[in-house]
Amino acid sequence: MKKKKIEALISWIIILIFAFYSITPLFLLFLNAFKTRGEIFSNPFKLPEKFTFTNFVKAWQNADLGAGLFNSFILASLSAILVVVIGGTAAYVLSKKAKFSSNIMLFLLFCTTIPLFIILMPLFSWFKQINLDNIFGVIIITVGLSLPFSIMLLRSFLIAIPPELEEAALIDGANQWQIFWKIIVPVSRSGFITVGLINFLGGWNAFTIPLTFLGNPNQQTIIIKLYTLSGQYTAPWGQIFAGIVITILPVLILFLSLQKYFVKGLIGGSFK
């Protein structure tokens, strides 16, 4: 009994250390977002003399973060929806152990190993020729690059569903589309939400592809807008910290609202 208490205590100490290590950067980020440049460089750990939203106002105006938030939301939400729909239907077919399914899975695994920088410039050259060097082109590329991993992840959820559920639905007269949307998707809800959330975060935090393709300032995402705040020799760190806070708040709220599904999805608890 005493040994178990000691082990539990050690476990909690380790958890608290990791929690402190993870929370400290976020705390400093929020703290310095309310400081002047002088206060940031004098002592980043000290509370500001006066909490002010000046950095937030300046960052919002100077970097046009409102347009950036809208563009990021379009990119992240549309790419996540398309990946879930396309990847979910593909994973459902591959979970049936159809002909060549193992070869297709091997090909998808190979696709995940291709470095982005190898295909980035050829894609940019091709998309520019067909006038897709815009937000819609970025969405298409983001979906294409995200599908291999998403299909493999969704298949791991769908393959664990007992075939008796589908057999019962077939006996009741349901077709394959009805089975997928009315049985498979609800049963694997946590898995689909997990994949959707991962892809939403990936689209929201995307940098290299939007930076390469989005030359039009009106279509740039909030990450690119923040990037433009930094000058060649100096940077308004207060505004940058405030802009980062504005950037992470939407995804933080989304993650907290869906965390129970995300945790279930990661531990494979989408089916009871």
N, C-alpha and C positions, 0 to 999 in steps of 0.2 A: 504493500500500500504506500509506504514511504517512498519507494523507488518510483512508483507511478506519479506521485506528486512532484518529485524532483524532475522527472522527464517532462511533465506538463509545464512546470515553471521554466525550464530551459527552452521549451518550444515557444512559450509566450515571449520570452526575452528575445529570441531570434526573430519572431514576427514583428515585435515592436521596433527592433533595429532596422529591419527592412522597411517598415512603414515610415519610420523617421527619415530614412534615406530617400524614400520615394516622395514624401510630402514636402521636404525642405525646399527643393527647387521650385515647386508650385507656390509655396508660401513666399519665397523671395520674389518670385515673379509678380504676384499680386501686390506685395508690399512696395516694390520699387516702381510699380505703375503709377503710384500716387506721389512720387517724389520728383523734385527738380534734378537737373543734371548734376549740380554740385552735391546734393545730398546722396545721390547714388554712388558717386565716386568717393565721397568722404567716408561713408560707412553703409554698405548695402544691407547690413543686418539691423540697422537702427530704424525705429519707427519714424515716419515723416513728421516734421514739425507741424504741418497742417495738411490734412487730407483734402486734396483738390482733384477735380475731374478735368483739369486743363489738358493733361496729356491725352486723355480720351477724346476730348473735343478736337484737339489739333490733329491727332492721328486720323480721326474719322474724316476730317475735312481735307487734310493734305494728301492722304493716300486714297481718298474716295472709297472707303471701306464699305459703304452701303452697297455700291455696285458690285464690289468684290464678294460680299456675302451672298448676294443674289446669284451671281455666276457660280460660286462654289456650291450653293444649294442645288442649282440646276444640274451641274456636273455630277455631284455626289448622289443625288436622289435618282436621277434617270439611269445612271450607270449601275447603281445598286439594284433597281427594279428590273432592268434588262438582264443583268447577270442572274438574278434569282429565277426569273421566268425561263430564260433560255437554258441556264445551267440546271435548273430543277427538272425540266422535261428531258434533257439529255441524260442526267443522272438516273432518272426513273427508268429510261430504256436500258441503260448500261447495268442497272441493278438486277435486270431480268436474266443476266448471263446470256445475252443474245450472241449470235455469231459474230466473231471478230471483236467482242467486247474487251477481251484481255489485251488484244493488240492496240485497240483504241486507248485503253487506259495507259498502256506503255508509251504511246505517242503523246498523250497529255502530260505524262510525267516528264518526258523529254522537253516539251514546250516550256515547262516551268524552269528549266535550267538555262534557257537562252538569255544572255545578258541584254538589258534594254539598250545599251549604247551601240550594240551591233546593228540593231534594226531601226534605231531612231532616225538617222539621217535619210536612209532609203524611204522610210515612211513619210517623212516630212517632204521630200522631193515629190513623191507620188501624190500625196494629198494636196500639195500646192498646185499641181497640174490640174487636178479635178475640183479646185476651189473648195477644199475641205480643210484649209488651214484656219479653222475657227473652232468655236466651242463644240459644235456637233462632231467635227472630226476628232477632237479630244475625247468625247464620249465614246465614239466608235472604237478608238484605240484602247481606251481604258477598259471597255467591256471585253474586247478581244484578248487583252493581256490577263484579265482577271478570270476568264472562264475556265482554263485548265485546272487551276487549283480549286476553284469553287465547285466544279463538277466532281472532282475526286472527293472533296469534303462532303458534299451532299449525298454522293453515292454511299459513303460510309454510314449515313443515317438511314437511307432508304433500304439498303440491303438487309438491315436488321429487322425490318417489319415482317411479321409472320404472313406467309402467303394465304393463310386461311381467311384473312380479312378481304382480300381481293376476290377469292373464290366465292365467298358469301355474297359479295356485291354483284359478281357476274351472274350468280343464280337468280338474284333479284332483278336482273335485266339491265344493269348499269353497263355502259360502254367504258373504254379505256380512259377517255377524257373525264368522264364523270367520276371514275374511280380515283384518278389523279387529284382532281380539284376538291372533291368532297370527302375523300378518305385519306389519301396519302399526305396531302399538304397539312390538314388539321392534325394528324397524328405526329407528323414531323415538324410541327410549328417551331419548336425551339431551334432545330437545325436550320430552317429557312431564315429565321430571324438572325441567327448567328452569322450566317453567310451574308445576309443583307447588311448587317451592321459592320462587318469587316470591310465589305466593299464600299459602304458609305464613308467610313473613316479613311479608306485608301483614296477615294476620289476627293474627299475634302482636303487631305494633306498632300495631294499630288503636287509636285513641283517641276520636275524635269520636263515632262510632256507639255503641261500648260505653258511653261517658259519658252519652249521651242516653237510651239504652234500658235500661241495667242499673241500676235504682234499688235492687234487692235486693243488699245487700253480699255475700251468699253466692254470687252469680253474677258478681261483678265480676272482670275480668281483672287480671293483675298490673300492667299499665300504670296502670289506675285505682287499684289498691291503692297504688302508689307515689305517685300524685297526692295521695292522702289524707294522706300523711306530712307534706306541707308545710302549715304554718299560715298564718294571715292576715298576721302581722307577722314571723314568724321561721320557720326551717326547720332540722331536724337534718341538716345536710349530710353528716355522716359516715354516718348511716343511709341517706340518699338515695343516696349513692355506692355503698354496699354493696348496696342494693336493685337499683340499675342493673346492678351486676356479676352478681348472681343472675339478673337478667332476660336479660342478653345471653349468658350461658354456654351455655344449651341451643341457641340458634340458631347460636352460634359453632361449637359441636361439630357440629351438623347440616350447616352450610355447609362446614366443613373436610372432612367425610366425603363430601360430594357435589360438591366443587368441580370435579373433573375433568369430570363430566357437565354442570355448570353452564357451564363455559368452552366446552365443545364445543357446547352449545346456543346460546350467545350468538354464536359465530362460524359457526353453521350447519353444524356438523360432525356432525350426527346420522346422516347417511347416508354410507356409503363406497361 
